[in-house]
Amino acid sequence: MTLGVVGDLCLEVQWIGLRLQAIRRCLDHAQDLGLIARLQAEKDCYGKRCIEIHNSLSLIRKSLYEGSIQVYFLEELLRRCLAQQTIRRLD
């Protein structure tokens, strides 16, 4: 089933948010330096993906009618994922 580009991106960002939460929990308990490095690298990769999606929002906005609820939802999901990324880096 396809939800269109924006819907698919929303699903991807939701999944990234869940994965970031799982990584955060693992990092809280991890003691192995190799594991910590792999988890941090994975987390950074997801952060970069969120930034890429966020940067493409301007093109998405141009192709959809103004006030698209899907775009607002995607923006909110991205904000939350990027906030998780930033908060964790400050710890």
PyMOL Python script that loads the backbone (N, CA, C, O; Angstrom):
from pymol import cmd

cmd.read_pdbstr("""\
ATOM      1  N   MET A   1       0.851  -1.183   0.000  1.00  0.00           N
ATOM      2  CA  MET A   1       0.000   0.000   0.000  1.00  0.00           C
ATOM      3  C   MET A   1       0.891   1.239   0.000  1.00  0.00           C
ATOM      4  O   MET A   1       1.847   1.323   0.771  1.00  0.00           O
ATOM      5  N   THR A   2       0.581   2.172  -0.844  1.00  0.00           N
ATOM      6  CA  THR A   2       1.357   3.404  -0.902  1.00  0.00           C
ATOM      7  C   THR A   2       0.500   4.575  -0.420  1.00  0.00           C
ATOM      8  O   THR A   2      -0.703   4.636  -0.676  1.00  0.00           O
ATOM      9  N   LEU A   3       1.133   5.472   0.263  1.00  0.00           N
ATOM     10  CA  LEU A   3       0.437   6.649   0.792  1.00  0.00           C
ATOM     11  C   LEU A   3       0.842   7.909   0.047  1.00  0.00           C
ATOM     12  O   LEU A   3       0.474   9.014   0.447  1.00  0.00           O
ATOM     13  N   GLY A   4       1.588   7.752  -1.022  1.00  0.00           N
ATOM     14  CA  GLY A   4       2.145   8.911  -1.698  1.00  0.00           C
ATOM     15  C   GLY A   4       3.481   9.244  -1.069  1.00  0.00           C
ATOM     16  O   GLY A   4       3.844   8.702  -0.024  1.00  0.00           O
ATOM     17  N   VAL A   5       4.197  10.125  -1.702  1.00  0.00           N
ATOM     18  CA  VAL A   5       5.544  10.457  -1.251  1.00  0.00           C
ATOM     19  C   VAL A   5       5.537  11.000   0.176  1.00  0.00           C
ATOM     20  O   VAL A   5       6.323  10.554   1.012  1.00  0.00           O
ATOM     21  N   VAL A   6       4.662  11.951   0.457  1.00  0.00           N
ATOM     22  CA  VAL A   6       4.651  12.566   1.785  1.00  0.00           C
ATOM     23  C   VAL A   6       4.241  11.546   2.845  1.00  0.00           C
ATOM     24  O   VAL A   6       4.836  11.501   3.921  1.00  0.00           O
ATOM     25  N   GLY A   7       3.248  10.741   2.556  1.00  0.00           N
ATOM     26  CA  GLY A   7       2.829   9.713   3.502  1.00  0.00           C
ATOM     27  C   GLY A   7       3.922   8.706   3.769  1.00  0.00           C
ATOM     28  O   GLY A   7       4.127   8.294   4.910  1.00  0.00           O
ATOM     29  N   ASP A   8       4.629   8.304   2.720  1.00  0.00           N
ATOM     30  CA  ASP A   8       5.738   7.366   2.893  1.00  0.00           C
ATOM     31  C   ASP A   8       6.860   7.987   3.722  1.00  0.00           C
ATOM     32  O   ASP A   8       7.473   7.311   4.549  1.00  0.00           O
ATOM     33  N   LEU A   9       7.127   9.269   3.501  1.00  0.00           N
ATOM     34  CA  LEU A   9       8.146   9.950   4.302  1.00  0.00           C
ATOM     35  C   LEU A   9       7.714  10.057   5.763  1.00  0.00           C
ATOM     36  O   LEU A   9       8.539   9.939   6.669  1.00  0.00           O
ATOM     37  N   CYS A  10       6.429  10.279   5.989  1.00  0.00           N
ATOM     38  CA  CYS A  10       5.916  10.324   7.364  1.00  0.00           C
ATOM     39  C   CYS A  10       6.152   8.984   8.057  1.00  0.00           C
ATOM     40  O   CYS A  10       6.593   8.943   9.205  1.00  0.00           O
ATOM     41  N   LEU A  11       5.857   7.893   7.357  1.00  0.00           N
ATOM     42  CA  LEU A  11       6.088   6.566   7.937  1.00  0.00           C
ATOM     43  C   LEU A  11       7.566   6.342   8.221  1.00  0.00           C
ATOM     44  O   LEU A  11       7.926   5.791   9.261  1.00  0.00           O
ATOM     45  N   GLU A  12       8.423   6.771   7.296  1.00  0.00           N
ATOM     46  CA  GLU A  12       9.860   6.615   7.504  1.00  0.00           C
ATOM     47  C   GLU A  12      10.331   7.401   8.721  1.00  0.00           C
ATOM     48  O   GLU A  12      11.105   6.892   9.531  1.00  0.00           O
ATOM     49  N   VAL A  13       9.868   8.629   8.849  1.00  0.00           N
ATOM     50  CA  VAL A  13      10.293   9.467   9.971  1.00  0.00           C
ATOM     51  C   VAL A  13       9.740   8.922  11.292  1.00  0.00           C
ATOM     52  O   VAL A  13      10.421   8.981  12.316  1.00  0.00           O
ATOM     53  N   GLN A  14       8.521   8.396  11.276  1.00  0.00           N
ATOM     54  CA  GLN A  14       7.988   7.768  12.487  1.00  0.00           C
ATOM     55  C   GLN A  14       8.859   6.585  12.892  1.00  0.00           C
ATOM     56  O   GLN A  14       9.172   6.418  14.071  1.00  0.00           O
ATOM     57  N   TRP A  15       9.249   5.769  11.925  1.00  0.00           N
ATOM     58  CA  TRP A  15      10.097   4.627  12.216  1.00  0.00           C
ATOM     59  C   TRP A  15      11.446   5.086  12.758  1.00  0.00           C
ATOM     60  O   TRP A  15      11.965   4.506  13.712  1.00  0.00           O
ATOM     61  N   ILE A  16      12.017   6.132  12.148  1.00  0.00           N
ATOM     62  CA  ILE A  16      13.292   6.670  12.622  1.00  0.00           C
ATOM     63  C   ILE A  16      13.157   7.135  14.068  1.00  0.00           C
ATOM     64  O   ILE A  16      14.048   6.893  14.883  1.00  0.00           O
ATOM     65  N   GLY A  17      12.053   7.797  14.391  1.00  0.00           N
ATOM     66  CA  GLY A  17      11.828   8.248  15.766  1.00  0.00           C
ATOM     67  C   GLY A  17      11.807   7.090  16.745  1.00  0.00           C
ATOM     68  O   GLY A  17      12.398   7.176  17.822  1.00  0.00           O
ATOM     69  N   LEU A  18      11.132   6.007  16.384  1.00  0.00           N
ATOM     70  CA  LEU A  18      11.096   4.825  17.248  1.00  0.00           C
ATOM     71  C   LEU A  18      12.484   4.202  17.380  1.00  0.00           C
ATOM     72  O   LEU A  18      12.881   3.771  18.462  1.00  0.00           O
ATOM     73  N   ARG A  19      13.205   4.162  16.281  1.00  0.00           N
ATOM     74  CA  ARG A  19      14.556   3.588  16.319  1.00  0.00           C
ATOM     75  C   ARG A  19      15.482   4.452  17.161  1.00  0.00           C
ATOM     76  O   ARG A  19      16.314   3.921  17.896  1.00  0.00           O
ATOM     77  N   LEU A  20      15.356   5.773  17.069  1.00  0.00           N
ATOM     78  CA  LEU A  20      16.174   6.664  17.891  1.00  0.00           C
ATOM     79  C   LEU A  20      15.895   6.459  19.379  1.00  0.00           C
ATOM     80  O   LEU A  20      16.813   6.510  20.197  1.00  0.00           O
ATOM     81  N   GLN A  21      14.639   6.230  19.727  1.00  0.00           N
ATOM     82  CA  GLN A  21      14.304   5.944  21.124  1.00  0.00           C
ATOM     83  C   GLN A  21      14.962   4.653  21.590  1.00  0.00           C
ATOM     84  O   GLN A  21      15.499   4.586  22.695  1.00  0.00           O
ATOM     85  N   ALA A  22      14.919   3.631  20.744  1.00  0.00           N
ATOM     86  CA  ALA A  22      15.543   2.348  21.085  1.00  0.00           C
ATOM     87  C   ALA A  22      17.057   2.502  21.227  1.00  0.00           C
ATOM     88  O   ALA A  22      17.662   1.943  22.142  1.00  0.00           O
ATOM     89  N   ILE A  23      17.653   3.256  20.328  1.00  0.00           N
ATOM     90  CA  ILE A  23      19.097   3.484  20.410  1.00  0.00           C
ATOM     91  C   ILE A  23      19.443   4.223  21.694  1.00  0.00           C
ATOM     92  O   ILE A  23      20.428   3.900  22.357  1.00  0.00           O
ATOM     93  N   ARG A  24      18.632   5.211  22.041  1.00  0.00           N
ATOM     94  CA  ARG A  24      18.879   5.968  23.279  1.00  0.00           C
ATOM     95  C   ARG A  24      18.845   5.046  24.498  1.00  0.00           C
ATOM     96  O   ARG A  24      19.693   5.145  25.384  1.00  0.00           O
ATOM     97  N   ARG A  25      17.858   4.150  24.534  1.00  0.00           N
ATOM     98  CA  ARG A  25      17.773   3.200  25.650  1.00  0.00           C
ATOM     99  C   ARG A  25      19.003   2.291  25.689  1.00  0.00           C
ATOM    100  O   ARG A  25      19.548   2.016  26.758  1.00  0.00           O
ATOM    101  N   CYS A  26      19.429   1.833  24.526  1.00  0.00           N
ATOM    102  CA  CYS A  26      20.619   0.971  24.459  1.00  0.00           C
ATOM    103  C   CYS A  26      21.866   1.718  24.908  1.00  0.00           C
ATOM    104  O   CYS A  26      22.698   1.172  25.632  1.00  0.00           O
ATOM    105  N   LEU A  27      21.992   2.970  24.476  1.00  0.00           N
ATOM    106  CA  LEU A  27      23.159   3.759  24.871  1.00  0.00           C
ATOM    107  C   LEU A  27      23.195   4.005  26.376  1.00  0.00           C
ATOM    108  O   LEU A  27      24.270   4.099  26.969  1.00  0.00           O
ATOM    109  N   ASP A  28      22.028   4.107  26.987  1.00  0.00           N
ATOM    110  CA  ASP A  28      21.975   4.318  28.439  1.00  0.00           C
ATOM    111  C   ASP A  28      22.546   3.137  29.216  1.00  0.00           C
ATOM    112  O   ASP A  28      23.026   3.295  30.338  1.00  0.00           O
ATOM    113  N   HIS A  29      22.488   1.954  28.610  1.00  0.00           N
ATOM    114  CA  HIS A  29      22.923   0.744  29.318  1.00  0.00           C
ATOM    115  C   HIS A  29      24.187   0.120  28.739  1.00  0.00           C
ATOM    116  O   HIS A  29      24.779  -0.761  29.364  1.00  0.00           O
ATOM    117  N   ALA A  30      24.606   0.553  27.570  1.00  0.00           N
ATOM    118  CA  ALA A  30      25.756  -0.064  26.900  1.00  0.00           C
ATOM    119  C   ALA A  30      27.055   0.272  27.629  1.00  0.00           C
ATOM    120  O   ALA A  30      27.245   1.386  28.118  1.00  0.00           O
ATOM    121  N   GLN A  31      27.934  -0.712  27.687  1.00  0.00           N
ATOM    122  CA  GLN A  31      29.243  -0.505  28.293  1.00  0.00           C
ATOM    123  C   GLN A  31      30.375  -0.808  27.313  1.00  0.00           C
ATOM    124  O   GLN A  31      31.504  -0.356  27.504  1.00  0.00           O
ATOM    125  N   ASP A  32      30.075  -1.566  26.276  1.00  0.00           N
ATOM    126  CA  ASP A  32      31.076  -1.921  25.285  1.00  0.00           C
ATOM    127  C   ASP A  32      31.317  -0.729  24.353  1.00  0.00           C
ATOM    128  O   ASP A  32      30.379  -0.208  23.748  1.00  0.00           O
ATOM    129  N   LEU A  33      32.560  -0.309  24.244  1.00  0.00           N
ATOM    130  CA  LEU A  33      32.879   0.875  23.436  1.00  0.00           C
ATOM    131  C   LEU A  33      32.577   0.677  21.962  1.00  0.00           C
ATOM    132  O   LEU A  33      32.171   1.618  21.280  1.00  0.00           O
ATOM    133  N   GLY A  34      32.770  -0.541  21.461  1.00  0.00           N
ATOM    134  CA  GLY A  34      32.453  -0.817  20.066  1.00  0.00           C
ATOM    135  C   GLY A  34      30.968  -0.684  19.793  1.00  0.00           C
ATOM    136  O   GLY A  34      30.564  -0.106  18.784  1.00  0.00           O
ATOM    137  N   LEU A  35      30.151  -1.222  20.699  1.00  0.00           N
ATOM    138  CA  LEU A  35      28.700  -1.117  20.568  1.00  0.00           C
ATOM    139  C   LEU A  35      28.255   0.339  20.650  1.00  0.00           C
ATOM    140  O   LEU A  35      27.414   0.784  19.868  1.00  0.00           O
ATOM    141  N   ILE A  36      28.812   1.065  21.583  1.00  0.00           N
ATOM    142  CA  ILE A  36      28.457   2.481  21.738  1.00  0.00           C
ATOM    143  C   ILE A  36      28.785   3.245  20.459  1.00  0.00           C
ATOM    144  O   ILE A  36      28.000   4.084  20.017  1.00  0.00           O
ATOM    145  N   ALA A  37      29.937   2.960  19.866  1.00  0.00           N
ATOM    146  CA  ALA A  37      30.335   3.636  18.632  1.00  0.00           C
ATOM    147  C   ALA A  37      29.385   3.287  17.486  1.00  0.00           C
ATOM    148  O   ALA A  37      29.008   4.162  16.706  1.00  0.00           O
ATOM    149  N   ARG A  38      28.998   2.017  17.381  1.00  0.00           N
ATOM    150  CA  ARG A  38      28.072   1.610  16.313  1.00  0.00           C
ATOM    151  C   ARG A  38      26.711   2.254  16.490  1.00  0.00           C
ATOM    152  O   ARG A  38      26.111   2.726  15.524  1.00  0.00           O
ATOM    153  N   LEU A  39      26.221   2.276  17.726  1.00  0.00           N
ATOM    154  CA  LEU A  39      24.918   2.896  17.988  1.00  0.00           C
ATOM    155  C   LEU A  39      24.952   4.391  17.699  1.00  0.00           C
ATOM    156  O   LEU A  39      24.012   4.942  17.126  1.00  0.00           O
ATOM    157  N   GLN A  40      26.031   5.040  18.094  1.00  0.00           N
ATOM    158  CA  GLN A  40      26.159   6.477  17.846  1.00  0.00           C
ATOM    159  C   GLN A  40      26.218   6.759  16.348  1.00  0.00           C
ATOM    160  O   GLN A  40      25.617   7.722  15.873  1.00  0.00           O
ATOM    161  N   ALA A  41      26.944   5.920  15.601  1.00  0.00           N
ATOM    162  CA  ALA A  41      27.029   6.090  14.150  1.00  0.00           C
ATOM    163  C   ALA A  41      25.658   5.894  13.497  1.00  0.00           C
ATOM    164  O   ALA A  41      25.290   6.624  12.577  1.00  0.00           O
ATOM    165  N   GLU A  42      24.910   4.903  13.983  1.00  0.00           N
ATOM    166  CA  GLU A  42      23.562   4.671  13.449  1.00  0.00           C
ATOM    167  C   GLU A  42      22.669   5.861  13.742  1.00  0.00           C
ATOM    168  O   GLU A  42      21.911   6.309  12.882  1.00  0.00           O
ATOM    169  N   LYS A  43      22.762   6.365  14.955  1.00  0.00           N
ATOM    170  CA  LYS A  43      21.955   7.523  15.349  1.00  0.00           C
ATOM    171  C   LYS A  43      22.297   8.743  14.495  1.00  0.00           C
ATOM    172  O   LYS A  43      21.408   9.478  14.066  1.00  0.00           O
ATOM    173  N   ASP A  44      23.578   8.950  14.256  1.00  0.00           N
ATOM    174  CA  ASP A  44      24.002  10.074  13.414  1.00  0.00           C
ATOM    175  C   ASP A  44      23.476   9.929  11.990  1.00  0.00           C
ATOM    176  O   ASP A  44      23.074  10.910  11.363  1.00  0.00           O
ATOM    177  N   CYS A  45      23.483   8.694  11.485  1.00  0.00           N
ATOM    178  CA  CYS A  45      22.974   8.428  10.139  1.00  0.00           C
ATOM    179  C   CYS A  45      21.483   8.783  10.046  1.00  0.00           C
ATOM    180  O   CYS A  45      21.047   9.390   9.068  1.00  0.00           O
ATOM    181  N   TYR A  46      20.712   8.407  11.059  1.00  0.00           N
ATOM    182  CA  TYR A  46      19.285   8.737  11.060  1.00  0.00           C
ATOM    183  C   TYR A  46      19.066  10.236  11.183  1.00  0.00           C
ATOM    184  O   TYR A  46      18.140  10.782  10.584  1.00  0.00           O
ATOM    185  N   GLY A  47      19.909  10.900  11.953  1.00  0.00           N
ATOM    186  CA  GLY A  47      19.815  12.353  12.047  1.00  0.00           C
ATOM    187  C   GLY A  47      20.059  13.019  10.706  1.00  0.00           C
ATOM    188  O   GLY A  47      19.361  13.963  10.339  1.00  0.00           O
ATOM    189  N   LYS A  48      21.054  12.526   9.972  1.00  0.00           N
ATOM    190  CA  LYS A  48      21.343  13.069   8.645  1.00  0.00           C
ATOM    191  C   LYS A  48      20.174  12.825   7.694  1.00  0.00           C
ATOM    192  O   LYS A  48      19.835  13.688   6.885  1.00  0.00           O
ATOM    193  N   ARG A  49      19.558  11.644   7.796  1.00  0.00           N
ATOM    194  CA  ARG A  49      18.411  11.345   6.932  1.00  0.00           C
ATOM    195  C   ARG A  49      17.265  12.305   7.223  1.00  0.00           C
ATOM    196  O   ARG A  49      16.604  12.778   6.298  1.00  0.00           O
ATOM    197  N   CYS A  50      17.024  12.596   8.488  1.00  0.00           N
ATOM    198  CA  CYS A  50      15.964  13.550   8.845  1.00  0.00           C
ATOM    199  C   CYS A  50      16.267  14.935   8.289  1.00  0.00           C
ATOM    200  O   CYS A  50      15.365  15.634   7.826  1.00  0.00           O
ATOM    201  N   ILE A  51      17.517  15.325   8.334  1.00  0.00           N
ATOM    202  CA  ILE A  51      17.896  16.632   7.784  1.00  0.00           C
ATOM    203  C   ILE A  51      17.692  16.649   6.271  1.00  0.00           C
ATOM    204  O   ILE A  51      17.227  17.647   5.720  1.00  0.00           O
ATOM    205  N   GLU A  52      18.038  15.551   5.597  1.00  0.00           N
ATOM    206  CA  GLU A  52      17.809  15.472   4.152  1.00  0.00           C
ATOM    207  C   GLU A  52      16.326  15.606   3.817  1.00  0.00           C
ATOM    208  O   GLU A  52      15.955  16.324   2.889  1.00  0.00           O
ATOM    209  N   ILE A  53      15.487  14.913   4.576  1.00  0.00           N
ATOM    210  CA  ILE A  53      14.043  15.000   4.346  1.00  0.00           C
ATOM    211  C   ILE A  53      13.564  16.423   4.613  1.00  0.00           C
ATOM    212  O   ILE A  53      12.770  16.970   3.848  1.00  0.00           O
ATOM    213  N   HIS A  54      14.048  17.016   5.696  1.00  0.00           N
ATOM    214  CA  HIS A  54      13.658  18.383   6.039  1.00  0.00           C
ATOM    215  C   HIS A  54      14.058  19.355   4.931  1.00  0.00           C
ATOM    216  O   HIS A  54      13.297  20.258   4.584  1.00  0.00           O
ATOM    217  N   ASN A  55      15.252  19.165   4.380  1.00  0.00           N
ATOM    218  CA  ASN A  55      15.717  20.051   3.305  1.00  0.00           C
ATOM    219  C   ASN A  55      14.878  19.902   2.038  1.00  0.00           C
ATOM    220  O   ASN A  55      14.779  20.844   1.252  1.00  0.00           O
ATOM    221  N   SER A  56      14.282  18.750   1.834  1.00  0.00           N
ATOM    222  CA  SER A  56      13.462  18.546   0.635  1.00  0.00           C
ATOM    223  C   SER A  56      12.025  19.050   0.817  1.00  0.00           C
ATOM    224  O   SER A  56      11.235  19.020  -0.126  1.00  0.00           O
ATOM    225  N   LEU A  57      11.689  19.505   2.010  1.00  0.00           N
ATOM    226  CA  LEU A  57      10.330  19.990   2.260  1.00  0.00           C
ATOM    227  C   LEU A  57       9.955  21.180   1.376  1.00  0.00           C
ATOM    228  O   LEU A  57       8.790  21.327   1.005  1.00  0.00           O
ATOM    229  N   SER A  58      10.917  22.024   1.037  1.00  0.00           N
ATOM    230  CA  SER A  58      10.586  23.187   0.203  1.00  0.00           C
ATOM    231  C   SER A  58      10.075  22.733  -1.166  1.00  0.00           C
ATOM    232  O   SER A  58       9.137  23.320  -1.706  1.00  0.00           O
ATOM    233  N   LEU A  59      10.690  21.690  -1.725  1.00  0.00           N
ATOM    234  CA  LEU A  59      10.203  21.156  -3.000  1.00  0.00           C
ATOM    235  C   LEU A  59       8.841  20.500  -2.841  1.00  0.00           C
ATOM    236  O   LEU A  59       7.976  20.626  -3.707  1.00  0.00           O
ATOM    237  N   ILE A  60       8.658  19.807  -1.740  1.00  0.00           N
ATOM    238  CA  ILE A  60       7.380  19.140  -1.480  1.00  0.00           C
ATOM    239  C   ILE A  60       6.266  20.168  -1.348  1.00  0.00           C
ATOM    240  O   ILE A  60       5.170  19.975  -1.874  1.00  0.00           O
ATOM    241  N   ARG A  61       6.551  21.269  -0.639  1.00  0.00           N
ATOM    242  CA  ARG A  61       5.537  22.314  -0.456  1.00  0.00           C
ATOM    243  C   ARG A  61       5.105  22.914  -1.793  1.00  0.00           C
ATOM    244  O   ARG A  61       3.933  23.237  -1.983  1.00  0.00           O
ATOM    245  N   LYS A  62       6.043  23.060  -2.706  1.00  0.00           N
ATOM    246  CA  LYS A  62       5.727  23.647  -4.014  1.00  0.00           C
ATOM    247  C   LYS A  62       4.814  22.739  -4.834  1.00  0.00           C
ATOM    248  O   LYS A  62       4.013  23.219  -5.636  1.00  0.00           O
ATOM    249  N   SER A  63       4.933  21.432  -4.634  1.00  0.00           N
ATOM    250  CA  SER A  63       4.156  20.506  -5.455  1.00  0.00           C
ATOM    251  C   SER A  63       2.776  20.209  -4.865  1.00  0.00           C
ATOM    252  O   SER A  63       1.931  19.631  -5.548  1.00  0.00           O
ATOM    253  N   LEU A  64       2.536  20.589  -3.620  1.00  0.00           N
ATOM    254  CA  LEU A  64       1.235  20.350  -2.988  1.00  0.00           C
ATOM    255  C   LEU A  64       0.535  21.673  -2.742  1.00  0.00           C
ATOM    256  O   LEU A  64       1.157  22.735  -2.743  1.00  0.00           O
ATOM    257  N   TYR A  65      -0.748  21.590  -2.536  1.00  0.00           N
ATOM    258  CA  TYR A  65      -1.480  22.815  -2.245  1.00  0.00           C
ATOM    259  C   TYR A  65      -1.084  23.339  -0.869  1.00  0.00           C
ATOM    260  O   TYR A  65      -0.692  22.574   0.013  1.00  0.00           O
ATOM    261  N   GLU A  66      -1.190  24.637  -0.701  1.00  0.00           N
ATOM    262  CA  GLU A  66      -0.791  25.260   0.548  1.00  0.00           C
ATOM    263  C   GLU A  66      -1.696  24.788   1.685  1.00  0.00           C
ATOM    264  O   GLU A  66      -2.910  24.665   1.519  1.00  0.00           O
ATOM    265  N   GLY A  67      -1.098  24.530   2.816  1.00  0.00           N
ATOM    266  CA  GLY A  67      -1.858  24.107   3.979  1.00  0.00           C
ATOM    267  C   GLY A  67      -2.078  22.609   4.049  1.00  0.00           C
ATOM    268  O   GLY A  67      -2.981  22.154   4.751  1.00  0.00           O
ATOM    269  N   SER A  68      -1.275  21.834   3.338  1.00  0.00           N
ATOM    270  CA  SER A  68      -1.410  20.375   3.355  1.00  0.00           C
ATOM    271  C   SER A  68      -1.143  19.840   4.764  1.00  0.00           C
ATOM    272  O   SER A  68      -0.082  20.081   5.341  1.00  0.00           O
ATOM    273  N   ILE A  69      -2.098  19.128   5.293  1.00  0.00           N
ATOM    274  CA  ILE A  69      -1.968  18.571   6.635  1.00  0.00           C
ATOM    275  C   ILE A  69      -0.837  17.549   6.677  1.00  0.00           C
ATOM    276  O   ILE A  69      -0.127  17.446   7.677  1.00  0.00           O
ATOM    277  N   GLN A  70      -0.670  16.797   5.595  1.00  0.00           N
ATOM    278  CA  GLN A  70       0.416  15.816   5.554  1.00  0.00           C
ATOM    279  C   GLN A  70       1.781  16.490   5.704  1.00  0.00           C
ATOM    280  O   GLN A  70       2.653  15.976   6.405  1.00  0.00           O
ATOM    281  N   VAL A  71       1.964  17.621   5.059  1.00  0.00           N
ATOM    282  CA  VAL A  71       3.242  18.325   5.149  1.00  0.00           C
ATOM    283  C   VAL A  71       3.458  18.839   6.567  1.00  0.00           C
ATOM    284  O   VAL A  71       4.564  18.739   7.099  1.00  0.00           O
ATOM    285  N   TYR A  72       2.416  19.386   7.183  1.00  0.00           N
ATOM    286  CA  TYR A  72       2.531  19.846   8.577  1.00  0.00           C
ATOM    287  C   TYR A  72       2.865  18.678   9.505  1.00  0.00           C
ATOM    288  O   TYR A  72       3.672  18.818  10.424  1.00  0.00           O
ATOM    289  N   PHE A  73       2.241  17.534   9.260  1.00  0.00           N
ATOM    290  CA  PHE A  73       2.507  16.350  10.068  1.00  0.00           C
ATOM    291  C   PHE A  73       3.953  15.902   9.886  1.00  0.00           C
ATOM    292  O   PHE A  73       4.630  15.576  10.862  1.00  0.00           O
ATOM    293  N   LEU A  74       4.424  15.883   8.659  1.00  0.00           N
ATOM    294  CA  LEU A  74       5.807  15.507   8.385  1.00  0.00           C
ATOM    295  C   LEU A  74       6.768  16.467   9.077  1.00  0.00           C
ATOM    296  O   LEU A  74       7.761  16.037   9.665  1.00  0.00           O
ATOM    297  N   GLU A  75       6.479  17.764   9.010  1.00  0.00           N
ATOM    298  CA  GLU A  75       7.329  18.757   9.677  1.00  0.00           C
ATOM    299  C   GLU A  75       7.391  18.503  11.177  1.00  0.00           C
ATOM    300  O   GLU A  75       8.462  18.596  11.777  1.00  0.00           O
ATOM    301  N   GLU A  76       6.260  18.186  11.784  1.00  0.00           N
ATOM    302  CA  GLU A  76       6.227  17.925  13.226  1.00  0.00           C
ATOM    303  C   GLU A  76       7.018  16.671  13.579  1.00  0.00           C
ATOM    304  O   GLU A  76       7.772  16.666  14.552  1.00  0.00           O
ATOM    305  N   LEU A  77       6.854  15.621  12.804  1.00  0.00           N
ATOM    306  CA  LEU A  77       7.627  14.395  13.050  1.00  0.00           C
ATOM    307  C   LEU A  77       9.128  14.664  12.940  1.00  0.00           C
ATOM    308  O   LEU A  77       9.916  14.175  13.749  1.00  0.00           O
ATOM    309  N   LEU A  78       9.510  15.439  11.938  1.00  0.00           N
ATOM    310  CA  LEU A  78      10.922  15.773  11.760  1.00  0.00           C
ATOM    311  C   LEU A  78      11.440  16.601  12.928  1.00  0.00           C
ATOM    312  O   LEU A  78      12.548  16.372  13.414  1.00  0.00           O
ATOM    313  N   ARG A  79      10.643  17.556  13.376  1.00  0.00           N
ATOM    314  CA  ARG A  79      11.047  18.373  14.530  1.00  0.00           C
ATOM    315  C   ARG A  79      11.316  17.497  15.749  1.00  0.00           C
ATOM    316  O   ARG A  79      12.300  17.689  16.464  1.00  0.00           O
ATOM    317  N   ARG A  80      10.431  16.538  15.971  1.00  0.00           N
ATOM    318  CA  ARG A  80      10.595  15.658  17.129  1.00  0.00           C
ATOM    319  C   ARG A  80      11.841  14.785  17.007  1.00  0.00           C
ATOM    320  O   ARG A  80      12.583  14.619  17.975  1.00  0.00           O
ATOM    321  N   CYS A  81      12.070  14.230  15.825  1.00  0.00           N
ATOM    322  CA  CYS A  81      13.261  13.392  15.615  1.00  0.00           C
ATOM    323  C   CYS A  81      14.538  14.205  15.789  1.00  0.00           C
ATOM    324  O   CYS A  81      15.478  13.760  16.447  1.00  0.00           O
ATOM    325  N   LEU A  82      14.568  15.381  15.206  1.00  0.00           N
ATOM    326  CA  LEU A  82      15.759  16.219  15.314  1.00  0.00           C
ATOM    327  C   LEU A  82      15.959  16.703  16.744  1.00  0.00           C
ATOM    328  O   LEU A  82      17.097  16.874  17.179  1.00  0.00           O
ATOM    329  N   ALA A  83      14.878  16.925  17.479  1.00  0.00           N
ATOM    330  CA  ALA A  83      14.993  17.315  18.884  1.00  0.00           C
ATOM    331  C   ALA A  83      15.579  16.162  19.698  1.00  0.00           C
ATOM    332  O   ALA A  83      16.417  16.387  20.571  1.00  0.00           O
ATOM    333  N   GLN A  84      15.149  14.936  19.424  1.00  0.00           N
ATOM    334  CA  GLN A  84      15.717  13.767  20.116  1.00  0.00           C
ATOM    335  C   GLN A  84      17.212  13.684  19.847  1.00  0.00           C
ATOM    336  O   GLN A  84      18.001  13.397  20.747  1.00  0.00           O
ATOM    337  N   GLN A  85      17.584  13.935  18.622  1.00  0.00           N
ATOM    338  CA  GLN A  85      18.979  13.876  18.218  1.00  0.00           C
ATOM    339  C   GLN A  85      19.783  14.933  18.983  1.00  0.00           C
ATOM    340  O   GLN A  85      20.866  14.639  19.491  1.00  0.00           O
ATOM    341  N   THR A  86      19.263  16.152  19.066  1.00  0.00           N
ATOM    342  CA  THR A  86      19.964  17.253  19.734  1.00  0.00           C
ATOM    343  C   THR A  86      20.041  17.045  21.232  1.00  0.00           C
ATOM    344  O   THR A  86      21.094  17.258  21.834  1.00  0.00           O
ATOM    345  N   ILE A  87      18.950  16.636  21.838  1.00  0.00           N
ATOM    346  CA  ILE A  87      18.915  16.428  23.290  1.00  0.00           C
ATOM    347  C   ILE A  87      19.942  15.377  23.689  1.00  0.00           C
ATOM    348  O   ILE A  87      20.675  15.546  24.663  1.00  0.00           O
ATOM    349  N   ARG A  88      19.984  14.308  22.935  1.00  0.00           N
ATOM    350  CA  ARG A  88      20.901  13.231  23.274  1.00  0.00           C
ATOM    351  C   ARG A  88      22.346  13.661  23.146  1.00  0.00           C
ATOM    352  O   ARG A  88      23.189  13.233  23.934  1.00  0.00           O
ATOM    353  N   ARG A  89      22.653  14.513  22.152  1.00  0.00           N
ATOM    354  CA  ARG A  89      24.028  14.983  21.971  1.00  0.00           C
ATOM    355  C   ARG A  89      24.468  15.842  23.148  1.00  0.00           C
ATOM    356  O   ARG A  89      25.655  15.882  23.472  1.00  0.00           O
ATOM    357  N   LEU A  90      23.534  16.526  23.789  1.00  0.00           N
ATOM    358  CA  LEU A  90      23.884  17.392  24.911  1.00  0.00           C
ATOM    359  C   LEU A  90      24.151  16.608  26.187  1.00  0.00           C
ATOM    360  O   LEU A  90      24.775  17.128  27.112  1.00  0.00           O
ATOM    361  N   ASP A  91      23.688  15.369  26.248  1.00  0.00           N
ATOM    362  CA  ASP A  91      23.896  14.546  27.453  1.00  0.00           C
ATOM    363  C   ASP A  91      25.357  14.196  27.637  1.00  0.00           C
ATOM    364  O   ASP A  91      25.711  13.511  28.597  1.00  0.00           O
TER     365      ASP A  91
END
""", "prot")
cmd.dss("prot")
cmd.show_as("cartoon", "prot")
cmd.util.cbc("prot")
cmd.orient("prot")
